[in-house]
Amino acid sequence: SVAYGYTGATGPDHWGSLSPRFSACSSGKNQSPVNINKNETVTNKNLKALVRDYKNGNATLYNNGNDIGINYDSSVGVLLVDGKNFSLKNMHFHIPSEHRIDGVQFPAELHLFHTAPDGSAAVVAILYELGDADPLIDKLKDPLDQLAKDKCASDEVSQVLIGTFDTKAIRRKTRKFFRYKGSLTTPPCTENVTWNVLGKVRTITKEQVEALTGPLDAANKKNARPVQALNGRKIELYDELGD
């Protein structure tokens, strides 16, 4: 696998030239993340609520050198996007946030990554602002400490088994989200992702942000790809309460 990073010669500006497989990172027209200008979004009455049917599952906390995340051993459930089933595979953090709202970048962003049998992906993105501790990240405190002690060389993945992980914190009902068609925010930047950026911003403490970046090398402690051009894409708004 080709090493990529967030600074210098392997940083986001160079991803497209690191490997022929990564060409979409520089030539793609539907790239992610994006800035969401609220007053330019289109309310779509035909969008359906996001239905998340997750159960608890065995999980592993990992540090792959570029991000800290959780892989699930087996199917922990599905996300229903406009009638199509996507299976939850992974969740990982970006510090600071990749998506922006009205130009504002947040301290952290959590991606819940799902795939469908046809290879397409759907991501639920949750933005965090500084405030009270997030209960989900609180549950990861000990494994994160362990991961930081076990700092990996950038070419290997260090892992800590968490055991059964309660998905309740990511099952909450969503009253508002922004939807657009985009890409993976890391190489190969494949343009097959339906993005769902939640309207409700959660809170995180400074200590939690530090815990989530602790295991990463200095060069990758900030692992947010810069915002990409919309190139005419419309961002749709689902608002259960409506106007």
ABEGO torsion letter per residue (X at the ends): XBBBBABEAABAAAAAAABAAAAAAAABABBOBBBBBAAABBBBAABBBBBBBBBBBBBBBBBAGABBBBBBABBAEBBBBGGBBBBBABBBBBOBBABBBGGBBBABBBBBBBBBAAGBBBBBBBBBBBEBBBAAAAAAAAAAAAAAAABBBAABBBBBBAEBBBAAAAABBBABBBBBBBBBABOAGBBABBBBBBABBBBBBAAAAAAAAAABBAAAABABBBBBBAGGBBBBBBBAAEX
